[in-house]
Amino acid sequence: MPARDEFLIALAACEQTSTALLSAVEAGAPDSTGLAERRSGQIEVLTALLPAELGAGDMERLKLVLNVGQEVWLKALAEKLSATRALASLQRALQVARQLGTASAPRTSGVDCTG
């Protein structure tokens, strides 16, 4: 069972890294690529150490760890979409401001309306 023990140790390490990665993404950490790279390496080790038989609990843990990558990807995608929408809104506002800035000043009327 040494292979199973190695797998469980690698799974626990990957769970810790995945938790740290999710926390960093949720906190808006500017650079979480180191954690993502470490987690990718740990996933490769897990795949290499995958025993022939897995218990139901171990399978659930493995599924949770693998879903973290998708969650991080979805959060990054949502942030990029939000930023794109904000930039588009700013661009429209800038375009309106430019149009208003180039409009000619109202002409003065020669008609006396003061009575």
KOLNULUM-685575 format. One record per atom (N, C-alpha, C): atom name; residue in one letter; x, y, z. Coordinates in steps of 0.2 Angstrom, whole numbers, plus 5000, padded with zeros to 4 digits. Atoms other than C-alpha are relative to their C-alpha. Layout:
residues N
+------+------+------+------+------+
| miti | kemi |   px |   py |   pz |
+------+------+------+------+------+
|   CA |    A |    X |    Y |    Z |
...
+------+------+------+------+------+
***
This chain:
residues 115
+------+------+------+------+------+
| miti | kemi |   px |   py |   pz |
+------+------+------+------+------+
|    N |    M | 5004 | 4994 | 5000 |
|   CA |    M | 5000 | 5000 | 5000 |
|    C |    M | 5004 | 5006 | 5000 |
|    N |    P | 4996 | 4994 | 5000 |
|   CA |    P | 5015 | 5012 | 4999 |
|    C |    P | 4997 | 5005 | 4994 |
|    N |    A | 5002 | 4996 | 5005 |
|   CA |    A | 5008 | 5018 | 4982 |
|    C |    A | 4994 | 5004 | 5002 |
|    N |    R | 5006 | 4997 | 4998 |
|   CA |    R | 4991 | 5022 | 4990 |
|    C |    R | 5002 | 5006 | 5005 |
|    N |    D | 4998 | 4995 | 4995 |
|   CA |    D | 5000 | 5031 | 5004 |
|    C |    D | 5003 | 5006 | 4997 |
|    N |    E | 4997 | 4994 | 5004 |
|   CA |    E | 5010 | 5042 | 4992 |
|    C |    E | 4994 | 5004 | 4997 |
|    N |    F | 5005 | 4996 | 5003 |
|   CA |    F | 4994 | 5046 | 4983 |
|    C |    F | 4996 | 5004 | 5005 |
|    N |    L | 5004 | 4997 | 4995 |
|   CA |    L | 4985 | 5051 | 4999 |
|    C |    L | 5004 | 5006 | 5002 |
|    N |    I | 4995 | 4995 | 4998 |
|   CA |    I | 5000 | 5062 | 5004 |
|    C |    I | 5000 | 5006 | 4994 |
|    N |    A | 5000 | 4995 | 5006 |
|   CA |    A | 5000 | 5070 | 4986 |
|    C |    A | 4993 | 5004 | 5000 |
|    N |    L | 5007 | 4997 | 5000 |
|   CA |    L | 4981 | 5073 | 4987 |
|    C |    L | 4999 | 5005 | 5005 |
|    N |    A | 5001 | 4995 | 4994 |
|   CA |    A | 4982 | 5081 | 5004 |
|    C |    A | 5004 | 5007 | 4998 |
|    N |    A | 4996 | 4994 | 5002 |
|   CA |    A | 4996 | 5093 | 4997 |
|    C |    A | 4996 | 5004 | 4995 |
|    N |    C | 5003 | 4996 | 5005 |
|   CA |    C | 4986 | 5097 | 4982 |
|    C |    C | 4993 | 5003 | 5002 |
|    N |    E | 5006 | 4996 | 4997 |
|   CA |    E | 4970 | 5101 | 4992 |
|    C |    E | 5002 | 5006 | 5004 |
|    N |    Q | 4997 | 4994 | 4996 |
|   CA |    Q | 4981 | 5113 | 5003 |
|    C |    Q | 5001 | 5005 | 4994 |
|    N |    T | 4999 | 4995 | 5005 |
|   CA |    T | 4987 | 5122 | 4987 |
|    C |    T | 4994 | 5002 | 4997 |
|    N |    S | 5006 | 4998 | 5003 |
|   CA |    S | 4970 | 5122 | 4979 |
|    C |    S | 4996 | 5005 | 5005 |
|    N |    T | 5003 | 4995 | 4995 |
|   CA |    T | 4963 | 5130 | 4995 |
|    C |    T | 5003 | 5007 | 5000 |
|    N |    A | 4996 | 4994 | 5000 |
|   CA |    A | 4977 | 5143 | 4995 |
|    C |    A | 4998 | 5004 | 4993 |
|    N |    L | 5001 | 4997 | 5007 |
|   CA |    L | 4974 | 5146 | 4976 |
|    C |    L | 4993 | 5003 | 5000 |
|    N |    L | 5007 | 4997 | 5000 |
|   CA |    L | 4955 | 5149 | 4978 |
|    C |    L | 5000 | 5006 | 5005 |
|    N |    S | 5000 | 4995 | 4996 |
|   CA |    S | 4958 | 5160 | 4993 |
|    C |    S | 5003 | 5006 | 4997 |
|    N |    A | 4997 | 4995 | 5003 |
|   CA |    A | 4970 | 5170 | 4983 |
|    C |    A | 4996 | 5004 | 4995 |
|    N |    V | 5005 | 4998 | 5006 |
|   CA |    V | 4958 | 5172 | 4968 |
|    C |    V | 4995 | 5004 | 5003 |
|    N |    E | 5005 | 4996 | 4996 |
|   CA |    E | 4944 | 5177 | 4980 |
|    C |    E | 5002 | 5006 | 5003 |
|    N |    A | 4998 | 4994 | 4996 |
|   CA |    A | 4954 | 5190 | 4989 |
|    C |    A | 5003 | 5005 | 4994 |
|    N |    G | 4997 | 4996 | 5005 |
|   CA |    G | 4960 | 5197 | 4972 |
|    C |    G | 5007 | 5001 | 5000 |
|    N |    A | 4993 | 5000 | 5000 |
|   CA |    A | 4978 | 5193 | 4974 |
|    C |    A | 5002 | 5001 | 4993 |
|    N |    P | 4998 | 4998 | 5007 |
|   CA |    P | 4987 | 5201 | 4959 |
|    C |    P | 5004 | 4994 | 4996 |
|    N |    D | 4996 | 5005 | 5003 |
|   CA |    D | 4999 | 5186 | 4956 |
|    C |    D | 4999 | 4994 | 5003 |
|    N |    S | 5001 | 5006 | 4997 |
|   CA |    S | 4993 | 5169 | 4960 |
|    C |    S | 5002 | 4994 | 4995 |
|    N |    T | 4998 | 5004 | 5005 |
|   CA |    T | 5002 | 5161 | 4945 |
|    C |    T | 5005 | 4994 | 5003 |
|    N |    G | 4995 | 5004 | 4996 |
|   CA |    G | 5015 | 5153 | 4957 |
|    C |    G | 4996 | 4994 | 5003 |
|    N |    L | 5004 | 5005 | 4997 |
|   CA |    L | 5001 | 5144 | 4966 |
|    C |    L | 4997 | 4995 | 4994 |
|    N |    A | 5003 | 5003 | 5005 |
|   CA |    A | 4993 | 5139 | 4950 |
|    C |    A | 5005 | 4995 | 4996 |
|    N |    E | 4995 | 5005 | 5003 |
|   CA |    E | 5009 | 5131 | 4943 |
|    C |    E | 5001 | 4995 | 5005 |
|    N |    R | 4999 | 5005 | 4995 |
|   CA |    R | 5012 | 5122 | 4959 |
|    C |    R | 4994 | 4995 | 5000 |
|    N |    R | 5006 | 5004 | 5001 |
|   CA |    R | 4994 | 5115 | 4958 |
|    C |    R | 5000 | 4996 | 4994 |
|    N |    S | 4999 | 5003 | 5006 |
|   CA |    S | 4997 | 5110 | 4940 |
|    C |    S | 5005 | 4994 | 5001 |
|    N |    G | 4995 | 5005 | 4999 |
|   CA |    G | 5012 | 5100 | 4945 |
|    C |    G | 4998 | 4995 | 5005 |
|    N |    Q | 5003 | 5005 | 4996 |
|   CA |    Q | 5003 | 5092 | 4959 |
|    C |    Q | 4995 | 4996 | 4997 |
|    N |    I | 5005 | 5003 | 5003 |
|   CA |    I | 4989 | 5087 | 4948 |
|    C |    I | 5004 | 4994 | 4996 |
|    N |    E | 4996 | 5005 | 5003 |
|   CA |    E | 5002 | 5078 | 4937 |
|    C |    E | 5002 | 4994 | 5004 |
|    N |    V | 4998 | 5005 | 4995 |
|   CA |    V | 5009 | 5069 | 4952 |
|    C |    V | 4994 | 4995 | 5002 |
|    N |    L | 5006 | 5003 | 4998 |
|   CA |    L | 4992 | 5064 | 4957 |
|    C |    L | 4998 | 4995 | 4994 |
|    N |    T | 5002 | 5004 | 5005 |
|   CA |    T | 4988 | 5057 | 4940 |
|    C |    T | 5005 | 4994 | 4999 |
|    N |    A | 4995 | 5005 | 5000 |
|   CA |    A | 5004 | 5047 | 4940 |
|    C |    A | 5000 | 4995 | 5005 |
|    N |    L | 5000 | 5004 | 4994 |
|   CA |    L | 5001 | 5040 | 4957 |
|    C |    L | 4993 | 4997 | 5001 |
|    N |    L | 5007 | 5002 | 5000 |
|   CA |    L | 4983 | 5036 | 4954 |
|    C |    L | 5000 | 4992 | 5001 |
|    N |    P | 5000 | 5007 | 4999 |
|   CA |    P | 4980 | 5019 | 4962 |
|    C |    P | 4994 | 4996 | 4996 |
|    N |    A | 5005 | 5004 | 5004 |
|   CA |    A | 4970 | 5005 | 4953 |
|    C |    A | 4993 | 5000 | 5003 |
|    N |    E | 5006 | 4999 | 4997 |
|   CA |    E | 4957 | 5006 | 4966 |
|    C |    E | 4999 | 5006 | 5005 |
|    N |    L | 5001 | 4994 | 4996 |
|   CA |    L | 4950 | 5021 | 4975 |
|    C |    L | 4994 | 5000 | 5004 |
|    N |    G | 5006 | 5000 | 4996 |
|   CA |    G | 4938 | 5022 | 4989 |
|    C |    G | 4995 | 5006 | 4998 |
|    N |    A | 5005 | 4995 | 5002 |
|   CA |    A | 4922 | 5033 | 4987 |
|    C |    A | 5002 | 5007 | 5003 |
|    N |    G | 4998 | 4994 | 4997 |
|   CA |    G | 4929 | 5046 | 4999 |
|    C |    G | 5006 | 5003 | 4997 |
|    N |    D | 4994 | 4998 | 5004 |
|   CA |    D | 4946 | 5047 | 4990 |
|    C |    D | 4998 | 5003 | 4993 |
|    N |    M | 5003 | 4998 | 5006 |
|   CA |    M | 4936 | 5049 | 4974 |
|    C |    M | 4997 | 5007 | 5000 |
|    N |    E | 5003 | 4993 | 4999 |
|   CA |    E | 4926 | 5064 | 4981 |
|    C |    E | 5005 | 5005 | 5001 |
|    N |    R | 4994 | 4995 | 4999 |
|   CA |    R | 4942 | 5072 | 4987 |
|    C |    R | 5003 | 5002 | 4993 |
|    N |    L | 4996 | 4999 | 5006 |
|   CA |    L | 4950 | 5070 | 4970 |
|    C |    L | 4995 | 5004 | 4995 |
|    N |    K | 5005 | 4996 | 5004 |
|   CA |    K | 4934 | 5077 | 4961 |
|    C |    K | 5000 | 5007 | 5002 |
|    N |    L | 5000 | 4994 | 4997 |
|   CA |    L | 4934 | 5092 | 4973 |
|    C |    L | 5007 | 5004 | 4998 |
|    N |    V | 4993 | 4997 | 5002 |
|   CA |    V | 4953 | 5096 | 4969 |
|    C |    V | 5000 | 5001 | 4993 |
|    N |    L | 5000 | 4999 | 5007 |
|   CA |    L | 4950 | 5094 | 4951 |
|    C |    L | 4995 | 5006 | 4998 |
|    N |    N | 5005 | 4995 | 5001 |
|   CA |    N | 4935 | 5106 | 4951 |
|    C |    N | 5003 | 5007 | 5002 |
|    N |    V | 4997 | 4993 | 4998 |
|   CA |    V | 4946 | 5120 | 4959 |
|    C |    V | 5002 | 5003 | 4994 |
|    N |    G | 4998 | 4997 | 5006 |
|   CA |    G | 4954 | 5123 | 4942 |
|    C |    G | 4995 | 5003 | 4996 |
|    N |    Q | 5005 | 4997 | 5004 |
|   CA |    Q | 4938 | 5126 | 4934 |
|    C |    Q | 4997 | 5006 | 5003 |
|    N |    E | 5002 | 4994 | 4996 |
|   CA |    E | 4932 | 5137 | 4948 |
|    C |    E | 5004 | 5006 | 4999 |
|    N |    V | 4995 | 4994 | 5001 |
|   CA |    V | 4948 | 5148 | 4946 |
|    C |    V | 4999 | 5003 | 4993 |
|    N |    W | 5000 | 4998 | 5007 |
|   CA |    W | 4946 | 5148 | 4927 |
|    C |    W | 4993 | 5004 | 4999 |
|    N |    L | 5006 | 4996 | 5000 |
|   CA |    L | 4928 | 5154 | 4929 |
|    C |    L | 5000 | 5007 | 5003 |
|    N |    K | 4999 | 4994 | 4997 |
|   CA |    K | 4932 | 5167 | 4941 |
|    C |    K | 5004 | 5005 | 4996 |
|    N |    A | 4995 | 4996 | 5004 |
|   CA |    A | 4946 | 5174 | 4930 |
|    C |    A | 4996 | 5002 | 4994 |
|    N |    L | 5004 | 4998 | 5006 |
|   CA |    L | 4934 | 5174 | 4915 |
|    C |    L | 4995 | 5005 | 5002 |
|    N |    A | 5005 | 4995 | 4998 |
|   CA |    A | 4921 | 5183 | 4925 |
|    C |    A | 5003 | 5007 | 5001 |
|    N |    E | 4997 | 4994 | 4999 |
|   CA |    E | 4933 | 5196 | 4930 |
|    C |    E | 5002 | 5004 | 4994 |
|    N |    K | 4998 | 4997 | 5007 |
|   CA |    K | 4939 | 5199 | 4912 |
|    C |    K | 4994 | 5002 | 4997 |
|    N |    L | 5006 | 4998 | 5003 |
|   CA |    L | 4921 | 5200 | 4906 |
|    C |    L | 4998 | 5007 | 5004 |
|    N |    S | 5002 | 4994 | 4996 |
|   CA |    S | 4917 | 5213 | 4920 |
|    C |    S | 5005 | 5006 | 4998 |
|    N |    A | 4995 | 4995 | 5002 |
|   CA |    A | 4933 | 5223 | 4915 |
|    C |    A | 4998 | 5002 | 4993 |
|    N |    T | 5002 | 4999 | 5007 |
|   CA |    T | 4928 | 5222 | 4897 |
|    C |    T | 4994 | 5005 | 4999 |
|    N |    R | 5006 | 4996 | 5000 |
|   CA |    R | 4911 | 5229 | 4900 |
|    C |    R | 5001 | 5007 | 5003 |
|    N |    A | 4998 | 4993 | 4997 |
|   CA |    A | 4918 | 5243 | 4911 |
|    C |    A | 5003 | 5004 | 4995 |
|    N |    L | 4996 | 4996 | 5005 |
|   CA |    L | 4930 | 5248 | 4897 |
|    C |    L | 4995 | 5002 | 4995 |
|    N |    A | 5004 | 4998 | 5006 |
|   CA |    A | 4916 | 5248 | 4884 |
|    C |    A | 4995 | 5006 | 5003 |
|    N |    S | 5004 | 4994 | 4997 |
|   CA |    S | 4905 | 5259 | 4896 |
|    C |    S | 5004 | 5006 | 5000 |
|    N |    L | 4995 | 4994 | 5000 |
|   CA |    L | 4920 | 5271 | 4898 |
|    C |    L | 5001 | 5003 | 4993 |
|    N |    Q | 4999 | 4998 | 5007 |
|   CA |    Q | 4923 | 5271 | 4879 |
|    C |    Q | 4994 | 5004 | 4998 |
|    N |    R | 5007 | 4996 | 5002 |
|   CA |    R | 4904 | 5276 | 4876 |
|    C |    R | 5000 | 5007 | 5003 |
|    N |    A | 5000 | 4994 | 4997 |
|   CA |    A | 4905 | 5289 | 4889 |
|    C |    A | 5005 | 5005 | 4997 |
|    N |    L | 4995 | 4996 | 5003 |
|   CA |    L | 4921 | 5296 | 4882 |
|    C |    L | 4998 | 5003 | 4993 |
|    N |    Q | 5003 | 4998 | 5007 |
|   CA |    Q | 4913 | 5296 | 4864 |
|    C |    Q | 4995 | 5006 | 5001 |
|    N |    V | 5005 | 4995 | 4999 |
|   CA |    V | 4898 | 5306 | 4871 |
|    C |    V | 5003 | 5007 | 5002 |
|    N |    A | 4996 | 4994 | 4997 |
|   CA |    A | 4910 | 5318 | 4880 |
|    C |    A | 5003 | 5004 | 4994 |
|    N |    R | 4996 | 4997 | 5005 |
|   CA |    R | 4920 | 5321 | 4864 |
|    C |    R | 4995 | 5004 | 4995 |
|    N |    Q | 5005 | 4997 | 5004 |
|   CA |    Q | 4904 | 5324 | 4854 |
|    C |    Q | 4997 | 5007 | 5003 |
|    N |    L | 5002 | 4994 | 4996 |
|   CA |    L | 4898 | 5337 | 4867 |
|    C |    L | 5005 | 5005 | 5000 |
|    N |    G | 4994 | 4995 | 5000 |
|   CA |    G | 4915 | 5345 | 4867 |
|    C |    G | 5001 | 5003 | 4994 |
|    N |    T | 4999 | 4997 | 5006 |
|   CA |    T | 4915 | 5348 | 4849 |
|    C |    T | 4994 | 5004 | 4997 |
|    N |    A | 5006 | 4997 | 5003 |
|   CA |    A | 4897 | 5354 | 4847 |
|    C |    A | 5001 | 5008 | 5001 |
|    N |    S | 4999 | 4992 | 5000 |
|   CA |    S | 4896 | 5373 | 4843 |
|    C |    S | 4996 | 5003 | 5006 |
|    N |    A | 5004 | 4996 | 4994 |
|   CA |    A | 4891 | 5385 | 4857 |
|    C |    A | 4994 | 5003 | 4997 |
|    N |    P | 5007 | 4998 | 5003 |
|   CA |    P | 4873 | 5391 | 4855 |
|    C |    P | 5001 | 5007 | 4998 |
|    N |    R | 4999 | 4993 | 5003 |
|   CA |    R | 4872 | 5407 | 4845 |
|    C |    R | 4995 | 5004 | 5004 |
|    N |    T | 5004 | 4994 | 4997 |
|   CA |    T | 4865 | 5423 | 4852 |
|    C |    T | 4995 | 5002 | 4996 |
|    N |    S | 5005 | 4997 | 5004 |
|   CA |    S | 4849 | 5429 | 4846 |
|    C |    S | 5000 | 5007 | 5000 |
|    N |    G | 5001 | 4993 | 5001 |
|   CA |    G | 4846 | 5446 | 4840 |
|    C |    G | 4993 | 5003 | 5003 |
|    N |    V | 5007 | 4998 | 4998 |
|   CA |    V | 4828 | 5446 | 4847 |
|    C |    V | 5001 | 5001 | 5008 |
|    N |    D | 5001 | 4998 | 4993 |
|   CA |    D | 4825 | 5455 | 4864 |
|    C |    D | 4994 | 4997 | 5002 |
|    N |    C | 5005 | 5003 | 4997 |
|   CA |    C | 4814 | 5444 | 4874 |
|    C |    C | 4998 | 5003 | 5007 |
|    N |    T | 5001 | 4998 | 4993 |
|   CA |    T | 4814 | 5454 | 4890 |
|    C |    T | 4994 | 5005 | 5000 |
|    N |    G | 5006 | 4997 | 5000 |
|   CA |    G | 4799 | 5464 | 4884 |
|    C |    G | 5001 | 5008 | 5000 |
+------+------+------+------+------+
***
